[in-house]
Amino acid sequence: MRESKAKKRILEVADGMFKEVGYAALNVNEIAHEAEVSVGTLYYHFPEGKTSILMEIRRQMAERYVRDFEERLDSERLQESASFDEGLEMLLETLIEVHRENRLVLAAMDSEVLSNLVSYDRVAESVSVGGLMESDARPVIGVLETLMENHPEEGLTLDGRGARVNKVIDVLIHRFAYVESIFGSEPEFVEMITKIVRALLT
């Protein structure tokens, strides 16, 4: 088995096991066994073990995220939105839908970051987490800019705060995707974020 095929197989097996048993229960030896590679081969491709595997799954998820987001967002309906708030609601509902599907990976990422900051920082540098975040932010910032252009009467502006506004939206939607009940219903949650975003853009 060539190295590139080995890496792909390890990821496929780890992703399947991750969805089945959760990140905490993942075992590097079991992943190697199921992928039919040695533990040494696994660590060759993923030097930090589970953390490296998780970060690679996150990188691949980022690529799918942008594609899924753009496919699901109804751009025509967005352009015809009667107000900034109506368009923002469409954006938020689309983000919630995409994040719900990736909730296990997102929760595992947060858990891993908080429980192992040193290891995470090492691996994060190797996969350019900053680049992933920028890639995730671009579509959202683009939609906000479009909405502000279409509704100039609102007097809203990003004024260099695009990354920060996106981060606030992202963090809150992550939390909602994990445990929806703490925020009330989805409409209540969307209304709350709408008020926060408006405040940040004012």
C-alpha positions as CSV (number, residue, x, y, z in Angstrom):
1,M,0.0,0.0,0.0
2,R,1.6,3.3,-1.1
3,E,1.9,6.1,1.5
4,S,-0.7,8.3,-0.1
5,K,-3.2,5.5,-0.2
6,A,-2.3,4.6,3.4
7,K,-3.0,8.1,4.5
8,K,-6.3,8.2,2.7
9,R,-7.3,4.9,4.2
10,I,-6.4,5.9,7.7
11,L,-8.6,9.0,7.3
12,E,-11.5,7.1,5.9
13,V,-11.4,4.6,8.7
14,A,-10.9,7.3,11.4
15,D,-13.8,9.3,10.0
16,G,-16.1,6.3,10.1
17,M,-15.1,5.3,13.6
18,F,-15.3,8.9,14.8
19,K,-18.9,9.1,13.6
20,E,-19.7,5.8,15.2
21,V,-18.0,6.0,18.6
22,G,-17.1,9.7,19.0
23,Y,-13.7,11.3,19.2
24,A,-12.9,10.4,22.9
25,A,-13.3,6.7,22.2
26,L,-11.1,6.7,19.1
27,N,-8.0,4.5,19.6
28,V,-5.0,4.9,17.4
29,N,-4.2,1.2,17.5
30,E,-7.7,0.3,16.4
31,I,-7.6,2.8,13.6
32,A,-4.3,1.4,12.3
33,H,-5.7,-2.2,12.6
34,E,-8.9,-1.3,10.7
35,A,-7.0,0.6,8.0
36,E,-4.6,-2.4,7.7
37,V,-1.5,-0.3,8.3
38,S,1.1,-0.4,11.0
39,V,0.9,2.0,14.0
40,G,4.3,3.4,12.7
41,T,2.7,4.2,9.3
42,L,-0.2,6.0,11.0
43,Y,2.2,8.2,13.1
44,Y,4.3,8.8,10.0
45,H,1.3,10.5,8.4
46,F,-0.2,11.8,11.6
47,P,2.7,12.7,14.0
48,E,0.3,13.8,16.8
49,G,-1.9,10.8,16.5
50,K,-5.6,11.6,17.1
51,T,-5.0,15.3,17.1
52,S,-3.4,15.3,13.7
53,I,-6.2,13.1,12.3
54,L,-8.8,15.4,13.7
55,M,-7.1,18.5,12.2
56,E,-7.0,16.8,8.8
57,I,-10.7,15.9,9.0
58,R,-11.3,19.5,9.9
59,R,-9.3,20.7,6.9
60,Q,-11.3,18.5,4.6
61,M,-14.5,19.6,6.3
62,A,-13.6,23.3,5.6
63,E,-13.4,22.5,1.9
64,R,-16.9,20.9,1.9
65,Y,-18.3,23.6,4.1
66,V,-17.8,26.4,1.5
67,R,-19.2,24.2,-1.2
68,D,-22.3,23.1,0.9
69,F,-22.9,26.7,2.0
70,E,-22.9,28.1,-1.5
71,E,-25.1,25.3,-2.8
72,R,-27.7,25.7,-0.1
73,L,-27.9,29.5,0.2
74,D,-30.7,30.7,-2.1
75,S,-28.7,33.6,-3.7
76,E,-31.7,34.8,-5.8
77,R,-34.0,34.9,-2.8
78,L,-31.2,36.6,-0.8
79,Q,-31.0,39.4,-3.5
80,E,-34.7,39.9,-3.3
81,S,-34.8,40.1,0.5
82,A,-37.0,43.0,1.6
83,S,-34.7,44.0,4.4
84,F,-31.2,43.4,5.8
85,D,-32.7,41.4,8.7
86,E,-34.6,39.1,6.3
87,G,-31.5,38.4,4.3
88,L,-29.5,37.9,7.5
89,E,-32.1,35.3,8.7
90,M,-31.6,33.4,5.4
91,L,-27.8,33.4,6.0
92,L,-28.1,32.3,9.6
93,E,-30.6,29.5,8.8
94,T,-28.2,28.2,6.1
95,L,-25.2,28.3,8.4
96,I,-27.2,26.4,11.1
97,E,-28.2,23.7,8.6
98,V,-24.6,23.2,7.5
99,H,-23.1,23.2,11.0
100,R,-25.7,20.7,12.3
101,E,-24.4,18.2,9.9
102,N,-20.8,18.7,11.1
103,R,-21.6,19.0,14.8
104,L,-19.5,15.9,15.9
105,V,-16.3,17.2,14.3
106,L,-16.9,20.8,15.6
107,A,-17.5,19.5,19.2
108,A,-14.5,17.3,19.0
109,M,-12.3,20.2,17.8
110,D,-13.4,22.4,20.7
111,S,-12.9,19.6,23.2
112,E,-9.4,18.8,21.8
113,V,-8.4,22.5,21.8
114,L,-9.4,23.0,25.4
115,S,-7.9,19.8,26.7
116,N,-4.6,19.8,24.9
117,L,-3.6,23.4,23.9
118,V,0.1,22.7,23.4
119,S,-0.4,19.7,21.1
120,Y,-3.2,21.6,19.3
121,D,-0.9,24.6,18.6
122,R,1.8,22.4,17.1
123,V,-0.7,20.7,14.8
124,A,-2.6,23.9,14.0
125,E,0.6,25.4,12.6
126,S,1.2,22.5,10.3
127,V,-2.3,22.7,8.7
128,S,-2.7,26.5,8.8
129,V,-5.8,26.9,10.9
130,G,-5.7,30.6,10.3
131,G,-6.1,29.8,6.6
132,L,-9.0,27.5,7.3
133,M,-10.8,30.2,9.4
134,E,-10.2,32.8,6.7
135,S,-11.6,30.4,4.1
136,D,-14.7,29.7,6.3
137,A,-15.2,33.5,6.8
138,R,-15.1,34.6,3.2
139,P,-18.6,33.4,2.1
140,V,-20.3,34.8,5.2
141,I,-18.5,38.2,4.9
142,G,-19.4,38.3,1.2
143,V,-23.1,37.8,2.0
144,L,-23.1,40.5,4.7
145,E,-21.4,42.9,2.2
146,T,-24.1,42.1,-0.4
147,L,-26.9,42.7,2.1
148,M,-25.4,46.0,3.2
149,E,-25.1,47.1,-0.4
150,N,-28.7,46.2,-1.1
151,H,-30.0,48.0,2.0
152,P,-27.8,51.1,2.3
153,E,-30.6,52.8,4.2
154,E,-29.7,50.7,7.2
155,G,-26.4,52.6,7.6
156,L,-24.5,49.4,8.5
157,T,-20.8,48.8,7.8
158,L,-18.2,46.1,8.3
159,D,-15.5,48.7,8.4
160,G,-12.6,46.2,8.7
161,R,-14.5,44.1,11.3
162,G,-15.5,41.3,9.0
163,A,-13.3,38.6,10.6
164,R,-14.5,39.5,14.1
165,V,-18.2,39.6,13.1
166,N,-17.8,36.2,11.4
167,K,-16.1,34.8,14.5
168,V,-19.0,35.9,16.7
169,I,-21.5,34.3,14.4
170,D,-19.4,31.1,14.1
171,V,-18.9,30.6,17.8
172,L,-22.6,31.1,18.6
173,I,-23.7,28.8,15.8
174,H,-21.2,26.1,16.9
175,R,-22.7,26.2,20.4
176,F,-26.3,26.1,19.0
177,A,-25.4,23.1,16.9
178,Y,-24.0,21.2,19.9
179,V,-26.8,22.0,22.4
180,E,-29.8,23.7,20.8
181,S,-32.0,23.6,23.9
182,I,-29.9,26.1,25.9
183,F,-30.8,28.8,23.4
184,G,-34.5,28.1,23.1
185,S,-36.0,27.6,19.6
186,E,-34.2,28.2,16.4
187,P,-36.3,31.3,15.6
188,E,-35.4,32.7,19.1
189,F,-31.7,31.9,18.4
190,V,-31.8,33.6,15.0
191,E,-33.4,36.7,16.5
192,M,-30.7,36.9,19.1
193,I,-27.8,36.6,16.6
194,T,-29.5,39.2,14.3
195,K,-29.5,41.7,17.2
196,I,-25.9,41.0,18.0
197,V,-24.8,41.3,14.3
198,R,-26.7,44.5,13.9
199,A,-25.0,45.9,17.0
200,L,-21.6,44.9,15.6
201,L,-22.3,46.5,12.3
202,T,-23.7,49.8,13.6
